[in-house]
Amino acid sequence: MPDSPKGDEQTGGPDLISFADMPDRLEAAGLTRLSKQRCRQLAEEDPNWPVPLDKALKVGRMRLFDWRVIEPYFRARRTRQGERTDLKQPPAE
């Protein structure tokens, strides 16, 4: 169709992606590639995740997120490789 957007052109609507699409999008954006399982884990456990799972668009069994909302989260995220949170002592009262 001649009116269809081509390539990476942005239209007015959201740029919806699933957890399965996130690794490729991260890599294409020049960010560290994470597995879809790790993206899902961050969505469940990280309090800074921008869209709560219960607020995400659900289509069948998939959750969809607007990439323009999710990308800034990954750009600002600081990794903590090798940090063993299971060995941390709870804060003393």
Secondary structure as the mmCIF struct_conf table of DSSP 4:
data_model
#
loop_
_struct_conf.conf_type_id
_struct_conf.id
_struct_conf.beg_label_comp_id
_struct_conf.beg_label_asym_id
_struct_conf.beg_label_seq_id
_struct_conf.end_label_comp_id
_struct_conf.end_label_asym_id
_struct_conf.end_label_seq_id
TURN_TY1_P TURN_TY1_P1 PRO A 2 ASP A 3
BEND BEND1 SER A 4 SER A 4
TURN_TY1_P TURN_TY1_P2 GLY A 7 ASP A 8
BEND BEND2 GLY A 12 GLY A 13
STRN STRN1 LEU A 16 ILE A 17
TURN_TY1_P TURN_TY1_P3 PHE A 19 ASP A 21
HELX_RH_AL_P HELX_RH_AL_P1 MET A 22 ALA A 28
TURN_TY1_P TURN_TY1_P4 ALA A 29 GLY A 30
BEND BEND3 LEU A 31 LEU A 31
HELX_LH_PP_P HELX_LH_PP_P1 THR A 32 ARG A 33
HELX_RH_AL_P HELX_RH_AL_P2 LYS A 36 GLU A 45
TURN_TY1_P TURN_TY1_P5 PRO A 47 ASN A 48
BEND BEND4 PRO A 50 VAL A 51
HELX_RH_3T_P HELX_RH_3T_P1 LEU A 53 LYS A 55
BEND BEND5 ALA A 56 ALA A 56
STRN STRN2 LEU A 57 VAL A 59
TURN_TY1_P TURN_TY1_P6 GLY A 60 ARG A 61
STRN STRN3 MET A 62 ASP A 66
HELX_RH_AL_P HELX_RH_AL_P3 TRP A 67 ALA A 76
HELX_LH_PP_P HELX_LH_PP_P2 ARG A 77 THR A 79
TURN_TY1_P TURN_TY1_P7 GLN A 81 GLY A 82
HELX_RH_3T_P HELX_RH_3T_P2 THR A 85 LEU A 87
HELX_LH_PP_P HELX_LH_PP_P3 LYS A 88 ALA A 92
#
